[in-house]
Amino acid sequence: MSSAKAALVTGASRGMGRSIAVALAERGHDVGINFSRSRDEAEETAELVRACGREPLLLQADVSDEAAVRAMVESHSRTFGRLDLLVNNAGTTIETAPEDLEGLRLEDWDRVFAVNVRGLFQVTRAAVPWLRRSPAANVVNMASIVGLRPTAQPFPYAASKAAVINLTQTLARSLAPQVRVNAVAPGWVLGEWMEHALGENYQRLMERRASHTPMGRVVTPEDVAEAVVSLVETNRLVTGEVLVVDGGYSAST
């Protein structure tokens, strides 16, 4: 078994997943970079990991596909000889406005839940036998502030993130004491996810959100990565918790 800890990060081709993968590589982890379709962007993440002195493993799999998930976890764990950390970051959403009840297609609802909720469970379940071999195993799930409080987000996305929080708590109880399970719930994060959601109003709305945030700015992918690293490397008695990363916005509005 390698002396380096091994991490698997789903949805790591860009955004928060990329920042998490790089932050873990900087701290000496071997990293498996999961992606579904964005191979070119996953290769860019891989180059950043290599710059940290670690050789990554690219793993293409749709997390909603059980067979692909099993193969991914097996390939990762056998390549590195271990699995110490799973970061469930893969996620998707839709563009249907929450007030448009009739416009919400049920197949879109099912797809969001297949990736955000069932996918998270499938990857975790496949990883558990390997995680239990680690002396300090962790699972970190990517939730969202929208899973904790009402907001103008598409119904299936908000509901899926509430489900992620519940899964985090139930998995923490089920997998203790060998595996700690926590979640990170970011607020508005700089980058293409919010650019896509806000469209041409992106810059203006992000600036307005920053002006109403006690810390004076919105979240960056690096902030999220820092939170993940903190949960993994410290707080050794913390499990089943949700760490909100939004600069104090939700606590003050």
LUMBAFI-80981 format. One record per residue (C-alpha): residue number from 1; residue in one letter; chain; x, y, z. Coordinates in Angstrom, 1 decimal, always signed. Example, Ala and Ser with C-alpha at 12.3 -4.5 7.8 and 13.67 -1.06 7.14 Angstrom:
2
n 1&res A&chain A&u +12.3&v -4.5&w +7.8
n 2&res S&chain A&u +13.7&v -1.1&w +7.1
//
This chain:
253
n 1&res M&chain A&u +0.0&v +0.0&w +0.0
n 2&res S&chain A&u +1.2&v +3.5&w -0.9
n 3&res S&chain A&u +2.2&v +5.7&w +2.0
n 4&res A&chain A&u +0.3&v +8.6&w +0.4
n 5&res K&chain A&u -3.4&v +8.9&w +1.1
n 6&res A&chain A&u -5.7&v +8.5&w -1.8
n 7&res A&chain A&u -8.7&v +10.6&w -2.6
n 8&res L&chain A&u -11.5&v +10.2&w -5.2
n 9&res V&chain A&u -13.2&v +13.4&w -6.2
n 10&res T&chain A&u -16.3&v +13.1&w -8.4
n 11&res G&chain A&u -17.2&v +15.9&w -10.8
n 12&res A&chain A&u -13.6&v +17.1&w -10.7
n 13&res S&chain A&u -13.1&v +18.4&w -14.2
n 14&res R&chain A&u -13.8&v +22.0&w -13.3
n 15&res G&chain A&u -15.1&v +24.4&w -10.6
n 16&res M&chain A&u -15.2&v +23.3&w -7.0
n 17&res G&chain A&u -14.2&v +19.8&w -7.9
n 18&res R&chain A&u -11.1&v +20.9&w -9.6
n 19&res S&chain A&u -10.1&v +23.2&w -6.7
n 20&res I&chain A&u -10.6&v +20.3&w -4.3
n 21&res A&chain A&u -8.5&v +17.9&w -6.3
n 22&res V&chain A&u -5.7&v +20.4&w -6.5
n 23&res A&chain A&u -5.9&v +21.3&w -2.8
n 24&res L&chain A&u -5.7&v +17.6&w -1.9
n 25&res A&chain A&u -2.7&v +17.0&w -4.3
n 26&res E&chain A&u -0.9&v +20.0&w -2.7
n 27&res R&chain A&u -1.2&v +18.2&w +0.6
n 28&res G&chain A&u +0.2&v +14.9&w -0.7
n 29&res H&chain A&u -2.9&v +13.0&w -1.7
n 30&res D&chain A&u -3.0&v +10.7&w -4.7
n 31&res V&chain A&u -6.1&v +11.9&w -6.6
n 32&res G&chain A&u -8.7&v +10.2&w -8.8
n 33&res I&chain A&u -10.3&v +12.7&w -11.0
n 34&res N&chain A&u -13.8&v +11.7&w -12.0
n 35&res F&chain A&u -15.7&v +13.2&w -14.9
n 36&res S&chain A&u -18.7&v +12.3&w -17.0
n 37&res R&chain A&u -18.3&v +14.1&w -20.3
n 38&res S&chain A&u -15.7&v +16.9&w -20.0
n 39&res R&chain A&u -12.5&v +15.0&w -20.8
n 40&res D&chain A&u -10.6&v +18.0&w -22.0
n 41&res E&chain A&u -11.4&v +19.9&w -18.8
n 42&res A&chain A&u -10.5&v +16.8&w -16.7
n 43&res E&chain A&u -7.1&v +16.7&w -18.5
n 44&res E&chain A&u -6.6&v +20.4&w -17.4
n 45&res T&chain A&u -7.3&v +19.4&w -13.8
n 46&res A&chain A&u -4.9&v +16.5&w -14.2
n 47&res E&chain A&u -2.1&v +18.9&w -15.3
n 48&res L&chain A&u -2.7&v +21.0&w -12.2
n 49&res V&chain A&u -2.5&v +18.0&w -10.0
n 50&res R&chain A&u +0.8&v +16.9&w -11.8
n 51&res A&chain A&u +2.2&v +20.4&w -11.0
n 52&res C&chain A&u +1.7&v +19.5&w -7.3
n 53&res G&chain A&u +4.0&v +16.5&w -7.8
n 54&res R&chain A&u +1.2&v +13.8&w -7.8
n 55&res E&chain A&u +0.2&v +11.6&w -10.8
n 56&res P&chain A&u -3.6&v +11.6&w -11.0
n 57&res L&chain A&u -5.9&v +9.0&w -12.4
n 58&res L&chain A&u -8.6&v +10.0&w -14.8
n 59&res L&chain A&u -11.9&v +8.2&w -14.3
n 60&res Q&chain A&u -14.8&v +8.6&w -16.7
n 61&res A&chain A&u -18.1&v +7.6&w -15.2
n 62&res D&chain A&u -21.6&v +8.9&w -14.9
n 63&res V&chain A&u -22.3&v +8.6&w -11.1
n 64&res S&chain A&u -25.9&v +7.7&w -11.8
n 65&res D&chain A&u -24.7&v +4.5&w -13.6
n 66&res E&chain A&u -24.2&v +1.8&w -11.0
n 67&res A&chain A&u -22.0&v -0.4&w -13.1
n 68&res A&chain A&u -19.8&v +2.5&w -14.1
n 69&res V&chain A&u -19.5&v +3.6&w -10.5
n 70&res R&chain A&u -18.4&v +0.2&w -9.3
n 71&res A&chain A&u -15.8&v +0.0&w -12.0
n 72&res M&chain A&u -14.6&v +3.5&w -11.2
n 73&res V&chain A&u -14.1&v +2.8&w -7.5
n 74&res E&chain A&u -12.4&v -0.5&w -8.2
n 75&res S&chain A&u -10.0&v +1.0&w -10.7
n 76&res H&chain A&u -9.2&v +3.9&w -8.4
n 77&res S&chain A&u -8.6&v +1.8&w -5.3
n 78&res R&chain A&u -6.6&v -0.9&w -7.0
n 79&res T&chain A&u -4.4&v +1.7&w -8.8
n 80&res F&chain A&u -3.5&v +3.5&w -5.6
n 81&res G&chain A&u -3.9&v +0.5&w -3.3
n 82&res R&chain A&u -6.2&v +2.4&w -0.9
n 83&res L&chain A&u -9.0&v +4.9&w -0.6
n 84&res D&chain A&u -8.9&v +7.3&w +2.3
n 85&res L&chain A&u -11.2&v +10.1&w +1.2
n 86&res L&chain A&u -14.3&v +10.3&w -1.0
n 87&res V&chain A&u -15.5&v +13.8&w -2.1
n 88&res N&chain A&u -19.0&v +13.5&w -3.6
n 89&res N&chain A&u -19.0&v +16.7&w -5.7
n 90&res A&chain A&u -20.7&v +15.6&w -8.9
n 91&res G&chain A&u -24.0&v +17.4&w -9.4
n 92&res T&chain A&u -26.4&v +18.8&w -12.0
n 93&res T&chain A&u -29.4&v +21.1&w -12.2
n 94&res I&chain A&u -32.0&v +22.4&w -14.6
n 95&res E&chain A&u -33.1&v +25.8&w -15.8
n 96&res T&chain A&u -36.8&v +25.6&w -15.1
n 97&res A&chain A&u -37.8&v +28.5&w -12.8
n 98&res P&chain A&u -39.3&v +27.5&w -9.4
n 99&res E&chain A&u -42.5&v +29.4&w -10.1
n 100&res D&chain A&u -43.1&v +27.4&w -13.4
n 101&res L&chain A&u -44.6&v +24.3&w -11.8
n 102&res E&chain A&u -46.2&v +23.0&w -15.0
n 103&res G&chain A&u -43.0&v +23.6&w -17.0
n 104&res L&chain A&u -41.0&v +21.3&w -14.8
n 105&res R&chain A&u -40.6&v +18.0&w -16.7
n 106&res L&chain A&u -40.5&v +14.9&w -14.5
n 107&res E&chain A&u -37.7&v +13.4&w -16.5
n 108&res D&chain A&u -35.6&v +16.5&w -15.5
n 109&res W&chain A&u -36.5&v +16.0&w -11.9
n 110&res D&chain A&u -35.5&v +12.3&w -12.1
n 111&res R&chain A&u -32.2&v +13.2&w -13.7
n 112&res V&chain A&u -31.2&v +15.7&w -11.0
n 113&res F&chain A&u -32.0&v +13.2&w -8.3
n 114&res A&chain A&u -30.3&v +10.4&w -10.2
n 115&res V&chain A&u -27.0&v +12.3&w -10.2
n 116&res N&chain A&u -27.2&v +14.4&w -7.0
n 117&res V&chain A&u -28.8&v +11.9&w -4.6
n 118&res R&chain A&u -28.7&v +8.4&w -6.0
n 119&res G&chain A&u -25.3&v +9.0&w -7.5
n 120&res L&chain A&u -23.9&v +10.1&w -4.2
n 121&res F&chain A&u -25.3&v +7.0&w -2.5
n 122&res Q&chain A&u -24.0&v +4.7&w -5.2
n 123&res V&chain A&u -20.5&v +6.0&w -5.1
n 124&res T&chain A&u -20.4&v +6.0&w -1.3
n 125&res R&chain A&u -21.7&v +2.5&w -1.1
n 126&res A&chain A&u -19.1&v +1.2&w -3.6
n 127&res A&chain A&u -16.3&v +3.0&w -1.7
n 128&res V&chain A&u -17.2&v +1.8&w +1.8
n 129&res P&chain A&u -15.3&v -1.5&w +1.7
n 130&res W&chain A&u -12.1&v +0.3&w +0.7
n 131&res L&chain A&u -12.7&v +3.3&w +3.1
n 132&res R&chain A&u -13.1&v +0.9&w +6.0
n 133&res R&chain A&u -9.5&v -0.3&w +5.4
n 134&res S&chain A&u -8.2&v +3.2&w +6.0
n 135&res P&chain A&u -7.2&v +4.3&w +9.5
n 136&res A&chain A&u -8.7&v +7.8&w +9.0
n 137&res A&chain A&u -11.4&v +7.5&w +6.3
n 138&res N&chain A&u -13.6&v +10.4&w +5.4
n 139&res V&chain A&u -16.5&v +11.2&w +3.1
n 140&res V&chain A&u -17.3&v +14.8&w +2.3
n 141&res N&chain A&u -20.5&v +15.5&w +0.4
n 142&res M&chain A&u -21.2&v +18.7&w -1.5
n 143&res A&chain A&u -24.4&v +20.1&w -0.3
n 144&res S&chain A&u -25.6&v +23.7&w -0.8
n 145&res I&chain A&u -27.1&v +26.5&w +1.2
n 146&res V&chain A&u -30.3&v +25.9&w -0.8
n 147&res G&chain A&u -30.7&v +22.6&w +0.9
n 148&res L&chain A&u -30.9&v +24.4&w +4.3
n 149&res R&chain A&u -33.2&v +27.3&w +3.5
n 150&res P&chain A&u -35.8&v +28.3&w +0.9
n 151&res T&chain A&u -34.4&v +30.1&w -2.1
n 152&res A&chain A&u -35.1&v +30.8&w -5.8
n 153&res Q&chain A&u -33.6&v +27.6&w -7.1
n 154&res P&chain A&u -35.2&v +25.0&w -9.3
n 155&res F&chain A&u -37.3&v +22.6&w -7.1
n 156&res P&chain A&u -35.4&v +19.4&w -7.9
n 157&res Y&chain A&u -32.0&v +20.9&w -7.2
n 158&res A&chain A&u -33.0&v +22.4&w -3.9
n 159&res A&chain A&u -34.8&v +19.2&w -2.8
n 160&res S&chain A&u -31.8&v +17.1&w -3.9
n 161&res K&chain A&u -29.4&v +19.2&w -1.7
n 162&res A&chain A&u -31.7&v +18.8&w +1.2
n 163&res A&chain A&u -31.6&v +15.0&w +0.6
n 164&res V&chain A&u -27.8&v +15.2&w +0.5
n 165&res I&chain A&u -27.8&v +16.8&w +4.0
n 166&res N&chain A&u -30.1&v +14.0&w +5.3
n 167&res L&chain A&u -27.9&v +11.3&w +3.6
n 168&res T&chain A&u -24.8&v +12.9&w +5.2
n 169&res Q&chain A&u -26.4&v +12.5&w +8.6
n 170&res T&chain A&u -27.7&v +9.0&w +8.2
n 171&res L&chain A&u -24.5&v +7.8&w +6.6
n 172&res A&chain A&u -22.4&v +9.3&w +9.4
n 173&res R&chain A&u -24.4&v +7.2&w +11.9
n 174&res S&chain A&u -24.2&v +4.1&w +9.7
n 175&res L&chain A&u -20.5&v +4.2&w +8.9
n 176&res A&chain A&u -19.2&v +5.3&w +12.3
n 177&res P&chain A&u -16.7&v +4.9&w +13.8
n 178&res Q&chain A&u -14.5&v +3.8&w +10.9
n 179&res V&chain A&u -15.6&v +6.5&w +8.5
n 180&res R&chain A&u -16.5&v +10.1&w +9.2
n 181&res V&chain A&u -19.1&v +11.7&w +6.9
n 182&res N&chain A&u -19.7&v +15.4&w +6.6
n 183&res A&chain A&u -21.0&v +17.9&w +4.1
n 184&res V&chain A&u -20.0&v +21.4&w +2.9
n 185&res A&chain A&u -22.8&v +23.8&w +2.0
n 186&res P&chain A&u -21.5&v +26.7&w -0.1
n 187&res G&chain A&u -23.4&v +29.9&w -0.9
n 188&res W&chain A&u -23.0&v +31.6&w -4.2
n 189&res V&chain A&u -19.7&v +30.5&w -5.7
n 190&res L&chain A&u -17.7&v +32.4&w -8.3
n 191&res G&chain A&u -17.5&v +30.6&w -11.6
n 192&res E&chain A&u -19.4&v +29.1&w -14.5
n 193&res W&chain A&u -22.1&v +27.4&w -12.5
n 194&res M&chain A&u -23.4&v +30.8&w -11.2
n 195&res E&chain A&u -22.6&v +32.4&w -14.6
n 196&res H&chain A&u -24.9&v +30.0&w -16.2
n 197&res A&chain A&u -27.6&v +30.4&w -13.5
n 198&res L&chain A&u -27.6&v +34.2&w -13.5
n 199&res G&chain A&u -26.8&v +34.9&w -17.2
n 200&res E&chain A&u -26.2&v +38.5&w -18.2
n 201&res N&chain A&u -26.9&v +39.6&w -14.6
n 202&res Y&chain A&u -24.1&v +37.5&w -13.2
n 203&res Q&chain A&u -21.6&v +40.3&w -12.4
n 204&res R&chain A&u -24.2&v +42.7&w -11.0
n 205&res L&chain A&u -25.9&v +40.1&w -8.8
n 206&res M&chain A&u -22.7&v +38.7&w -7.5
n 207&res E&chain A&u -21.5&v +42.1&w -6.5
n 208&res R&chain A&u -24.8&v +42.8&w -4.8
n 209&res R&chain A&u -24.5&v +39.5&w -2.9
n 210&res A&chain A&u -21.0&v +40.4&w -1.8
n 211&res S&chain A&u -22.2&v +43.8&w -0.6
n 212&res H&chain A&u -24.7&v +42.0&w +1.7
n 213&res T&chain A&u -22.3&v +39.4&w +3.0
n 214&res P&chain A&u -20.5&v +40.1&w +6.3
n 215&res M&chain A&u -17.2&v +39.0&w +5.0
n 216&res G&chain A&u -17.5&v +41.4&w +2.0
n 217&res R&chain A&u -17.3&v +38.9&w -0.8
n 218&res V&chain A&u -18.9&v +35.8&w -2.3
n 219&res V&chain A&u -17.4&v +32.3&w -2.2
n 220&res T&chain A&u -14.6&v +31.0&w -4.4
n 221&res P&chain A&u -13.9&v +27.4&w -5.4
n 222&res E&chain A&u -10.7&v +27.7&w -3.3
n 223&res D&chain A&u -12.8&v +28.6&w -0.2
n 224&res V&chain A&u -14.8&v +25.4&w -0.7
n 225&res A&chain A&u -11.6&v +23.3&w -1.1
n 226&res E&chain A&u -10.2&v +24.8&w +2.0
n 227&res A&chain A&u -13.3&v +23.8&w +3.9
n 228&res V&chain A&u -13.0&v +20.2&w +2.6
n 229&res V&chain A&u -9.4&v +20.0&w +3.6
n 230&res S&chain A&u -10.2&v +21.4&w +7.1
n 231&res L&chain A&u -12.9&v +18.7&w +7.7
n 232&res V&chain A&u -10.5&v +16.0&w +6.5
n 233&res E&chain A&u -7.3&v +17.0&w +8.3
n 234&res T&chain A&u -8.7&v +18.3&w +11.6
n 235&res N&chain A&u -12.0&v +18.0&w +13.5
n 236&res R&chain A&u -11.4&v +14.3&w +14.1
n 237&res L&chain A&u -14.5&v +13.9&w +16.3
n 238&res V&chain A&u -16.8&v +15.8&w +13.9
n 239&res T&chain A&u -19.2&v +13.7&w +11.8
n 240&res G&chain A&u -22.7&v +14.1&w +10.5
n 241&res E&chain A&u -22.2&v +17.9&w +10.3
n 242&res V&chain A&u -22.8&v +20.5&w +7.6
n 243&res L&chain A&u -20.2&v +23.2&w +7.2
n 244&res V&chain A&u -21.8&v +26.4&w +5.7
n 245&res V&chain A&u -19.3&v +28.4&w +3.6
n 246&res D&chain A&u -21.0&v +31.6&w +2.5
n 247&res G&chain A&u -19.2&v +34.4&w +4.3
n 248&res G&chain A&u -21.9&v +34.7&w +6.9
n 249&res Y&chain A&u -24.6&v +35.7&w +4.4
n 250&res S&chain A&u -27.2&v +33.1&w +5.5
n 251&res A&chain A&u -26.7&v +33.9&w +9.2
n 252&res S&chain A&u -27.3&v +37.6&w +8.7
n 253&res T&chain A&u -30.2&v +37.8&w +6.3
//
